[in-house]
Amino acid sequence: MASNLTNEEVYGKLKDTFGDKIGELTAPFDLLTIEVPSNDAHAIIEWLKKDEQLQVSYLTLLGAVHYPEDNGREIAVVYHLHSLVNNFRIRLKAFISLATPVIPSITNLYAGANWMERETFDFYGVLFEGHPNLTRILNEDSMDYFPMRKEFQLEDATRDDKDDRFFGRE
């Protein structure tokens, strides 16, 4: 089923409503992707869900990406949302600082955000303000670090039982 809304139409509606808070339109692999301010992410997602035309009713994914070289914007919180009625997807990116990795929770909008936010906290240290139970979900509670941040090695460099040639490394 083809979408009856184009990326440009959805982007136009967002720009008309939120103005300069909506970043430039990009569409890698035809997936509408927009950067939004972290303080406004909740309001924008809520509007997308409640808009009578767009009806973005499904949270497909919520996660993070660590960009250690991007000072003040080291963590991107990424939301993949889907309008089942209109058959279109949208990706929102909200950048936060590693020094204060806080962003509002969207658990009050999508129940499925509960576990996704906990996983993102568990692996990246993102603090979702207003989350009902922001505790580790996959790693053990005694961990005092966030293993998906790029400051941590993928594996123990002291191991001698692996031959890197078998893993595509020289």
C-alpha positions in Angstrom: 0.0 0.0 0.0 1.5 3.3 -1.1 1.5 6.3 1.2 -1.0 9.0 0.3 1.3 11.6 2.0 4.7 12.6 0.6 7.7 13.3 2.8 7.5 16.9 1.6 3.8 17.2 2.7 4.6 15.8 6.2 7.6 18.0 6.5 5.6 21.0 5.4 2.9 20.4 8.1 5.7 20.1 10.8 7.4 23.3 9.5 4.0 25.1 9.5 3.3 24.1 13.1 6.8 24.2 14.7 8.7 26.6 12.5 12.5 26.8 13.2 12.3 23.9 15.6 12.2 21.5 12.7 15.5 20.8 11.1 16.1 20.3 7.4 14.4 17.5 5.5 16.6 14.6 4.6 15.3 11.3 3.3 17.9 8.6 3.2 16.4 5.5 1.6 13.2 7.6 1.3 12.8 7.7 5.2 11.8 11.2 6.2 14.5 12.2 8.8 14.4 15.4 10.7 16.5 16.8 13.6 14.5 18.4 16.4 15.5 20.1 19.6 15.7 17.7 22.6 13.5 20.0 24.7 10.8 19.9 22.0 10.9 16.2 21.0 8.1 15.2 23.3 5.7 18.0 22.1 6.5 17.2 18.4 6.0 13.5 18.9 2.8 14.1 20.7 1.6 16.4 17.9 2.4 13.8 15.3 0.4 11.2 17.2 -2.6 13.4 17.8 -2.8 15.1 14.4 -6.0 14.0 12.7 -4.4 13.7 9.3 -1.0 12.2 10.1 -2.1 9.7 12.9 1.4 8.6 13.8 0.2 5.9 16.1 3.1 3.4 16.3 6.6 3.7 17.8 8.7 1.3 15.9 12.1 2.0 17.5 13.7 4.3 20.1 17.4 4.2 20.6 20.6 6.2 20.6 23.8 6.7 18.8 27.1 8.0 20.3 29.0 10.6 18.4 32.0 11.3 20.7 33.6 13.9 18.4 30.4 16.1 18.3 31.0 18.3 21.4 27.8 19.2 23.2 25.8 16.8 20.9 27.5 13.5 21.7 24.3 11.5 22.0 21.5 11.3 19.4 18.2 10.0 20.7 16.5 8.5 17.6 12.8 7.9 17.3 11.3 5.8 14.4 7.6 6.4 14.2 5.0 5.0 11.8 1.6 6.1 10.6 -0.3 2.8 9.9 -3.3 4.7 8.5 -1.2 6.7 6.0 1.6 4.1 5.6 4.5 6.5 6.1 7.5 6.4 8.5 9.4 9.3 10.1 12.7 9.4 11.9 13.3 12.1 14.5 16.8 12.8 15.9 17.3 14.8 19.1 20.9 15.5 20.2 21.9 15.8 23.8 25.1 16.5 25.7 27.0 13.7 27.3 27.5 16.0 30.3 23.7 16.3 30.8 22.2 13.3 28.9 18.6 14.2 29.8 15.5 14.1 27.5 11.8 13.9 28.3 10.2 10.4 28.3 7.5 9.6 25.8 6.1 6.7 27.9 2.9 8.7 28.4 2.5 8.7 24.6 3.5 5.1 23.6 3.5 2.3 26.2 6.2 0.5 24.1 8.6 3.3 24.9 8.9 2.0 28.4 11.3 -0.9 27.6 13.0 1.0 24.7 13.9 3.9 27.0 15.1 1.5 29.7 17.4 -0.2 27.1 18.7 3.1 25.8 19.4 4.2 29.4 21.1 0.8 30.1 23.4 1.0 27.1 24.0 4.7 26.6 23.2 6.4 29.9 20.4 8.6 28.6 18.1 9.8 31.4 14.5 9.9 30.3 12.9 12.5 32.5 9.5 11.3 33.7 10.1 7.6 33.0 8.1 5.5 35.6 10.9 3.0 36.2 14.2 4.0 34.6 16.4 1.0 35.7 18.7 -1.3 33.9 16.9 -3.9 31.8 19.5 -6.1 30.2 22.8 -5.5 31.9 23.4 -6.2 35.6 22.6 -3.6 38.1 26.2 -3.4 39.4 27.6 -2.0 36.1 28.8 1.5 36.6 29.3 2.3 32.8 27.3 2.3 29.6 28.8 -0.3 27.2 27.5 1.0 23.9 29.3 4.3 24.2 32.3 4.4 22.0 34.7 5.1 24.8 34.5 1.4 25.7 36.4 -1.3 23.8 34.4 -3.9 22.0 36.4 -6.7 23.5 39.2 -7.3 26.0 42.5 -6.2 24.4 44.4 -8.6 26.6 42.8 -11.8 25.2 45.1 -14.0 23.3 42.6 -16.7 22.4 41.3 -14.9 19.4 43.0 -14.6 16.0 41.8 -11.3 14.5 42.4 -12.6 11.0 39.2 -14.7 11.5 37.2 -11.6 12.3 38.1 -9.5 9.2 40.8 -7.6 11.0 44.5 -7.5 10.4 
